[in-house]
Amino acid sequence: MAVTGRVGSKGELFPPKSMRDALGIAPGSLVSYSVDRGRLIVHPLPSLDDLLEREPKLIISPEEFTRSRKELSQRLER
């Protein structure tokens, strides 16, 4: 979908409401920006509430977490 828009006097970009809605971008939302081959890419970032509602991809015990963290720290110190 390609649309035309204007850049504000302070360099603000104003994507159309239909695009913001499609991406779930609301006032106050956080987004990340990147440039790829001369194109501006905008990615919405999930809120903490969004992340907490997701099913965990991995479940580990506190002991496993502590052991893994120690191993990683040791590898990074080398």
Biotite code that builds the C-alpha atoms (Angstrom):
import biotite.structure as struc

atoms = struc.array([
    struc.Atom([0.000, 0.000, 0.000], chain_id="A", res_id=1, res_name="MET", atom_name="CA", element="C"),
    struc.Atom([1.529, 3.306, -1.034], chain_id="A", res_id=2, res_name="ALA", atom_name="CA", element="C"),
    struc.Atom([0.107, 6.672, -0.035], chain_id="A", res_id=3, res_name="VAL", atom_name="CA", element="C"),
    struc.Atom([1.327, 10.229, -0.195], chain_id="A", res_id=4, res_name="THR", atom_name="CA", element="C"),
    struc.Atom([1.809, 12.466, 2.803], chain_id="A", res_id=5, res_name="GLY", atom_name="CA", element="C"),
    struc.Atom([3.635, 15.549, 3.949], chain_id="A", res_id=6, res_name="ARG", atom_name="CA", element="C"),
    struc.Atom([6.484, 16.133, 6.343], chain_id="A", res_id=7, res_name="VAL", atom_name="CA", element="C"),
    struc.Atom([5.752, 18.666, 9.072], chain_id="A", res_id=8, res_name="GLY", atom_name="CA", element="C"),
    struc.Atom([7.731, 21.879, 9.567], chain_id="A", res_id=9, res_name="SER", atom_name="CA", element="C"),
    struc.Atom([9.809, 20.200, 12.304], chain_id="A", res_id=10, res_name="LYS", atom_name="CA", element="C"),
    struc.Atom([10.420, 17.026, 10.283], chain_id="A", res_id=11, res_name="GLY", atom_name="CA", element="C"),
    struc.Atom([7.498, 15.093, 11.744], chain_id="A", res_id=12, res_name="GLU", atom_name="CA", element="C"),
    struc.Atom([6.093, 12.228, 9.707], chain_id="A", res_id=13, res_name="LEU", atom_name="CA", element="C"),
    struc.Atom([2.341, 11.721, 9.679], chain_id="A", res_id=14, res_name="PHE", atom_name="CA", element="C"),
    struc.Atom([1.322, 8.246, 8.514], chain_id="A", res_id=15, res_name="PRO", atom_name="CA", element="C"),
    struc.Atom([-2.363, 7.990, 7.631], chain_id="A", res_id=16, res_name="PRO", atom_name="CA", element="C"),
    struc.Atom([-4.744, 6.699, 10.305], chain_id="A", res_id=17, res_name="LYS", atom_name="CA", element="C"),
    struc.Atom([-5.459, 3.564, 8.290], chain_id="A", res_id=18, res_name="SER", atom_name="CA", element="C"),
    struc.Atom([-1.764, 2.636, 8.401], chain_id="A", res_id=19, res_name="MET", atom_name="CA", element="C"),
    struc.Atom([-1.432, 3.439, 12.115], chain_id="A", res_id=20, res_name="ARG", atom_name="CA", element="C"),
    struc.Atom([-4.512, 1.318, 12.808], chain_id="A", res_id=21, res_name="ASP", atom_name="CA", element="C"),
    struc.Atom([-3.160, -1.563, 10.708], chain_id="A", res_id=22, res_name="ALA", atom_name="CA", element="C"),
    struc.Atom([0.054, -1.521, 12.751], chain_id="A", res_id=23, res_name="LEU", atom_name="CA", element="C"),
    struc.Atom([-1.656, -0.988, 16.087], chain_id="A", res_id=24, res_name="GLY", atom_name="CA", element="C"),
    struc.Atom([0.088, 2.356, 16.576], chain_id="A", res_id=25, res_name="ILE", atom_name="CA", element="C"),
    struc.Atom([-1.800, 4.692, 18.912], chain_id="A", res_id=26, res_name="ALA", atom_name="CA", element="C"),
    struc.Atom([-0.799, 7.992, 20.506], chain_id="A", res_id=27, res_name="PRO", atom_name="CA", element="C"),
    struc.Atom([2.018, 7.276, 22.940], chain_id="A", res_id=28, res_name="GLY", atom_name="CA", element="C"),
    struc.Atom([3.017, 3.996, 21.264], chain_id="A", res_id=29, res_name="SER", atom_name="CA", element="C"),
    struc.Atom([6.703, 3.203, 20.962], chain_id="A", res_id=30, res_name="LEU", atom_name="CA", element="C"),
    struc.Atom([8.135, 2.374, 17.556], chain_id="A", res_id=31, res_name="VAL", atom_name="CA", element="C"),
    struc.Atom([11.575, 1.545, 16.217], chain_id="A", res_id=32, res_name="SER", atom_name="CA", element="C"),
    struc.Atom([12.954, 3.009, 13.012], chain_id="A", res_id=33, res_name="TYR", atom_name="CA", element="C"),
    struc.Atom([15.479, 1.582, 10.597], chain_id="A", res_id=34, res_name="SER", atom_name="CA", element="C"),
    struc.Atom([16.625, 2.377, 7.079], chain_id="A", res_id=35, res_name="VAL", atom_name="CA", element="C"),
    struc.Atom([16.911, -0.403, 4.523], chain_id="A", res_id=36, res_name="ASP", atom_name="CA", element="C"),
    struc.Atom([18.003, 0.335, 0.962], chain_id="A", res_id=37, res_name="ARG", atom_name="CA", element="C"),
    struc.Atom([16.809, 3.922, 1.176], chain_id="A", res_id=38, res_name="GLY", atom_name="CA", element="C"),
    struc.Atom([13.483, 3.070, 2.806], chain_id="A", res_id=39, res_name="ARG", atom_name="CA", element="C"),
    struc.Atom([12.327, 4.066, 6.246], chain_id="A", res_id=40, res_name="LEU", atom_name="CA", element="C"),
    struc.Atom([10.991, 1.055, 8.140], chain_id="A", res_id=41, res_name="ILE", atom_name="CA", element="C"),
    struc.Atom([8.745, 1.579, 11.172], chain_id="A", res_id=42, res_name="VAL", atom_name="CA", element="C"),
    struc.Atom([8.124, -1.278, 13.603], chain_id="A", res_id=43, res_name="HIS", atom_name="CA", element="C"),
    struc.Atom([5.687, -0.965, 16.486], chain_id="A", res_id=44, res_name="PRO", atom_name="CA", element="C"),
    struc.Atom([7.185, -2.115, 19.790], chain_id="A", res_id=45, res_name="LEU", atom_name="CA", element="C"),
    struc.Atom([5.001, -4.132, 22.138], chain_id="A", res_id=46, res_name="PRO", atom_name="CA", element="C"),
    struc.Atom([4.067, -2.653, 25.491], chain_id="A", res_id=47, res_name="SER", atom_name="CA", element="C"),
    struc.Atom([4.878, -4.478, 28.715], chain_id="A", res_id=48, res_name="LEU", atom_name="CA", element="C"),
    struc.Atom([1.201, -5.454, 28.972], chain_id="A", res_id=49, res_name="ASP", atom_name="CA", element="C"),
    struc.Atom([1.352, -6.933, 25.454], chain_id="A", res_id=50, res_name="ASP", atom_name="CA", element="C"),
    struc.Atom([4.421, -8.969, 26.394], chain_id="A", res_id=51, res_name="LEU", atom_name="CA", element="C"),
    struc.Atom([2.881, -10.235, 29.612], chain_id="A", res_id=52, res_name="LEU", atom_name="CA", element="C"),
    struc.Atom([-0.211, -11.459, 27.730], chain_id="A", res_id=53, res_name="GLU", atom_name="CA", element="C"),
    struc.Atom([1.869, -13.651, 25.388], chain_id="A", res_id=54, res_name="ARG", atom_name="CA", element="C"),
    struc.Atom([2.465, -17.328, 26.014], chain_id="A", res_id=55, res_name="GLU", atom_name="CA", element="C"),
    struc.Atom([6.039, -17.870, 27.187], chain_id="A", res_id=56, res_name="PRO", atom_name="CA", element="C"),
    struc.Atom([8.302, -19.476, 24.602], chain_id="A", res_id=57, res_name="LYS", atom_name="CA", element="C"),
    struc.Atom([10.474, -21.050, 27.258], chain_id="A", res_id=58, res_name="LEU", atom_name="CA", element="C"),
    struc.Atom([9.888, -21.891, 30.886], chain_id="A", res_id=59, res_name="ILE", atom_name="CA", element="C"),
    struc.Atom([12.922, -22.407, 33.127], chain_id="A", res_id=60, res_name="ILE", atom_name="CA", element="C"),
    struc.Atom([13.360, -22.676, 36.842], chain_id="A", res_id=61, res_name="SER", atom_name="CA", element="C"),
    struc.Atom([15.123, -19.942, 38.843], chain_id="A", res_id=62, res_name="PRO", atom_name="CA", element="C"),
    struc.Atom([18.018, -22.373, 39.321], chain_id="A", res_id=63, res_name="GLU", atom_name="CA", element="C"),
    struc.Atom([18.352, -22.944, 35.572], chain_id="A", res_id=64, res_name="GLU", atom_name="CA", element="C"),
    struc.Atom([18.262, -19.181, 34.991], chain_id="A", res_id=65, res_name="PHE", atom_name="CA", element="C"),
    struc.Atom([20.990, -18.563, 37.582], chain_id="A", res_id=66, res_name="THR", atom_name="CA", element="C"),
    struc.Atom([23.191, -21.343, 36.163], chain_id="A", res_id=67, res_name="ARG", atom_name="CA", element="C"),
    struc.Atom([22.764, -20.090, 32.585], chain_id="A", res_id=68, res_name="SER", atom_name="CA", element="C"),
    struc.Atom([23.494, -16.518, 33.618], chain_id="A", res_id=69, res_name="ARG", atom_name="CA", element="C"),
    struc.Atom([26.704, -17.564, 35.419], chain_id="A", res_id=70, res_name="LYS", atom_name="CA", element="C"),
    struc.Atom([27.842, -19.578, 32.383], chain_id="A", res_id=71, res_name="GLU", atom_name="CA", element="C"),
    struc.Atom([27.195, -16.644, 30.077], chain_id="A", res_id=72, res_name="LEU", atom_name="CA", element="C"),
    struc.Atom([29.058, -14.249, 32.385], chain_id="A", res_id=73, res_name="SER", atom_name="CA", element="C"),
    struc.Atom([32.039, -16.597, 32.492], chain_id="A", res_id=74, res_name="GLN", atom_name="CA", element="C"),
    struc.Atom([32.115, -16.859, 28.696], chain_id="A", res_id=75, res_name="ARG", atom_name="CA", element="C"),
    struc.Atom([31.963, -13.082, 28.317], chain_id="A", res_id=76, res_name="LEU", atom_name="CA", element="C"),
    struc.Atom([34.821, -12.544, 30.784], chain_id="A", res_id=77, res_name="GLU", atom_name="CA", element="C"),
    struc.Atom([37.226, -14.629, 28.661], chain_id="A", res_id=78, res_name="ARG", atom_name="CA", element="C"),
])
